[in-house]
Amino acid sequence: RQQKQTAQERAKEQRKEELQRLKNIKKKEIEERLRKISELSGTPLHLIDADKVDMEEDFDPEAYDRNMAELYNDDYYDQEDAELEGQGG
């Protein structure tokens, strides 16, 4: 009986470790996606709020519009205009 309980505890611990490993893999995948989004959009990575990016939920166009309006606000375009003026354009 003691062996069975120990085996169950060991199996439970292994499942917990495997779950943590899978979560870490998923986190790295999401971080890589966010890095690519940052590169492609020209938005610094620290401005992309990972909590607002949910890769698992269905696409919500209204939430998307709100997030884009917040991310690409007047400050973003003012900064972009200043960079273009600095390049002589």
KOLMIRO-386569 format. One record per residue (C-alpha): residue number from 1; residue in three letters; x negated, y, z. Coordinates in pm, 1 decimal. Example, Ala and Ser with C-alpha at 12.3 -4.5 7.8 and 13.67 -1.06 7.14 Angstrom:
<resi=1 | resn=ala | u=-1230.0 | v=-450.0 | w=780.0>
<resi=2 | resn=ser | u=-1367.0 | v=-106.0 | w=714.0>
end
This chain:
<resi=1 | resn=arg | u=0.0 | v=0.0 | w=0.0>
<resi=2 | resn=gln | u=-284.5 | v=239.8 | w=82.8>
<resi=3 | resn=gln | u=-448.9 | v=161.2 | w=-251.9>
<resi=4 | resn=lys | u=-126.9 | v=232.2 | w=-439.2>
<resi=5 | resn=gln | u=-89.9 | v=568.2 | w=-267.1>
<resi=6 | resn=thr | u=-453.8 | v=655.2 | w=-336.3>
<resi=7 | resn=ala | u=-412.7 | v=556.0 | w=-702.0>
<resi=8 | resn=gln | u=-100.9 | v=771.8 | w=-730.7>
<resi=9 | resn=glu | u=-282.0 | v=1068.0 | w=-575.1>
<resi=10 | resn=arg | u=-573.9 | v=1017.7 | w=-811.8>
<resi=11 | resn=ala | u=-336.6 | v=1000.9 | w=-1112.3>
<resi=12 | resn=lys | u=-157.8 | v=1314.1 | w=-993.7>
<resi=13 | resn=glu | u=-490.6 | v=1496.1 | w=-959.9>
<resi=14 | resn=gln | u=-594.5 | v=1383.5 | w=-1309.2>
<resi=15 | resn=arg | u=-267.0 | v=1512.0 | w=-1456.2>
<resi=16 | resn=lys | u=-320.4 | v=1841.9 | w=-1277.2>
<resi=17 | resn=glu | u=-674.8 | v=1872.3 | w=-1414.3>
<resi=18 | resn=glu | u=-556.7 | v=1783.4 | w=-1765.6>
<resi=19 | resn=leu | u=-282.1 | v=2043.3 | w=-1746.7>
<resi=20 | resn=gln | u=-535.2 | v=2305.5 | w=-1636.0>
<resi=21 | resn=arg | u=-766.2 | v=2205.5 | w=-1921.5>
<resi=22 | resn=leu | u=-481.2 | v=2240.7 | w=-2173.3>
<resi=23 | resn=lys | u=-384.9 | v=2578.2 | w=-2029.1>
<resi=24 | resn=asn | u=-744.2 | v=2696.1 | w=-2066.8>
<resi=25 | resn=ile | u=-748.9 | v=2582.5 | w=-2428.7>
<resi=26 | resn=lys | u=-421.0 | v=2764.3 | w=-2497.9>
<resi=27 | resn=lys | u=-552.2 | v=3078.0 | w=-2328.3>
<resi=28 | resn=lys | u=-863.3 | v=3074.1 | w=-2547.7>
<resi=29 | resn=glu | u=-646.5 | v=3031.2 | w=-2858.6>
<resi=30 | resn=ile | u=-433.6 | v=3328.9 | w=-2759.3>
<resi=31 | resn=glu | u=-740.2 | v=3539.5 | w=-2681.7>
<resi=32 | resn=glu | u=-879.9 | v=3454.9 | w=-3026.1>
<resi=33 | resn=arg | u=-550.1 | v=3553.3 | w=-3191.3>
<resi=34 | resn=leu | u=-548.4 | v=3881.1 | w=-3001.7>
<resi=35 | resn=arg | u=-907.9 | v=3946.2 | w=-3105.8>
<resi=36 | resn=lys | u=-810.6 | v=3891.1 | w=-3470.6>
<resi=37 | resn=ile | u=-508.6 | v=4119.2 | w=-3431.4>
<resi=38 | resn=ser | u=-737.6 | v=4380.9 | w=-3283.5>
<resi=39 | resn=glu | u=-983.1 | v=4350.4 | w=-3571.8>
<resi=40 | resn=leu | u=-718.4 | v=4361.8 | w=-3843.6>
<resi=41 | resn=ser | u=-517.9 | v=4644.9 | w=-3691.9>
<resi=42 | resn=gly | u=-814.3 | v=4853.1 | w=-3585.1>
<resi=43 | resn=thr | u=-669.6 | v=4869.4 | w=-3235.6>
<resi=44 | resn=pro | u=-917.8 | v=4828.3 | w=-2951.0>
<resi=45 | resn=leu | u=-863.3 | v=4498.4 | w=-2776.1>
<resi=46 | resn=his | u=-811.6 | v=4662.7 | w=-2437.6>
<resi=47 | resn=leu | u=-504.4 | v=4844.4 | w=-2576.6>
<resi=48 | resn=ile | u=-330.6 | v=4522.8 | w=-2674.6>
<resi=49 | resn=asp | u=-125.0 | v=4409.5 | w=-2377.1>
<resi=50 | resn=ala | u=-147.1 | v=4029.4 | w=-2373.5>
<resi=51 | resn=asp | u=155.8 | v=4013.2 | w=-2145.0>
<resi=52 | resn=lys | u=370.5 | v=4159.8 | w=-2422.3>
<resi=53 | resn=val | u=251.1 | v=3906.9 | w=-2678.5>
<resi=54 | resn=asp | u=439.1 | v=3582.2 | w=-2637.3>
<resi=55 | resn=met | u=343.7 | v=3330.5 | w=-2903.6>
<resi=56 | resn=glu | u=604.9 | v=3079.7 | w=-2789.5>
<resi=57 | resn=glu | u=925.0 | v=3284.7 | w=-2796.7>
<resi=58 | resn=asp | u=1139.5 | v=3343.5 | w=-3103.4>
<resi=59 | resn=phe | u=1065.3 | v=3664.4 | w=-3288.0>
<resi=60 | resn=asp | u=1264.7 | v=3959.5 | w=-3155.0>
<resi=61 | resn=pro | u=1260.1 | v=4243.5 | w=-3410.5>
<resi=62 | resn=glu | u=1383.2 | v=4502.9 | w=-3160.2>
<resi=63 | resn=ala | u=1110.6 | v=4414.4 | w=-2909.1>
<resi=64 | resn=tyr | u=858.9 | v=4417.9 | w=-3193.3>
<resi=65 | resn=asp | u=968.9 | v=4765.8 | w=-3300.4>
<resi=66 | resn=arg | u=946.1 | v=4892.5 | w=-2941.7>
<resi=67 | resn=asn | u=596.7 | v=4748.0 | w=-2898.0>
<resi=68 | resn=met | u=474.3 | v=4886.2 | w=-3229.9>
<resi=69 | resn=ala | u=616.8 | v=5230.7 | w=-3153.0>
<resi=70 | resn=glu | u=438.6 | v=5226.0 | w=-2818.3>
<resi=71 | resn=leu | u=110.0 | v=5096.9 | w=-2959.3>
<resi=72 | resn=tyr | u=103.4 | v=5310.3 | w=-3274.1>
<resi=73 | resn=asn | u=224.4 | v=5634.8 | w=-3127.2>
<resi=74 | resn=asp | u=112.9 | v=5989.0 | w=-3211.9>
<resi=75 | resn=asp | u=-209.1 | v=5942.0 | w=-3014.3>
<resi=76 | resn=tyr | u=-308.1 | v=5651.5 | w=-3237.9>
<resi=77 | resn=tyr | u=-251.8 | v=5847.6 | w=-3558.1>
<resi=78 | resn=asp | u=-419.1 | v=6160.7 | w=-3418.4>
<resi=79 | resn=gln | u=-726.3 | v=5951.2 | w=-3339.0>
<resi=80 | resn=glu | u=-720.4 | v=5798.4 | w=-3687.6>
<resi=81 | resn=asp | u=-690.8 | v=6144.9 | w=-3848.3>
<resi=82 | resn=ala | u=-982.8 | v=6272.5 | w=-3642.5>
<resi=83 | resn=glu | u=-1197.5 | v=5979.3 | w=-3753.5>
<resi=84 | resn=leu | u=-1111.1 | v=6044.1 | w=-4119.0>
<resi=85 | resn=glu | u=-1192.3 | v=6413.6 | w=-4084.5>
<resi=86 | resn=gly | u=-1525.9 | v=6321.2 | w=-3927.3>
<resi=87 | resn=gln | u=-1606.9 | v=6110.6 | w=-4233.5>
<resi=88 | resn=gly | u=-1543.0 | v=6400.3 | w=-4465.9>
<resi=89 | resn=gly | u=-1210.2 | v=6264.4 | w=-4587.6>
end
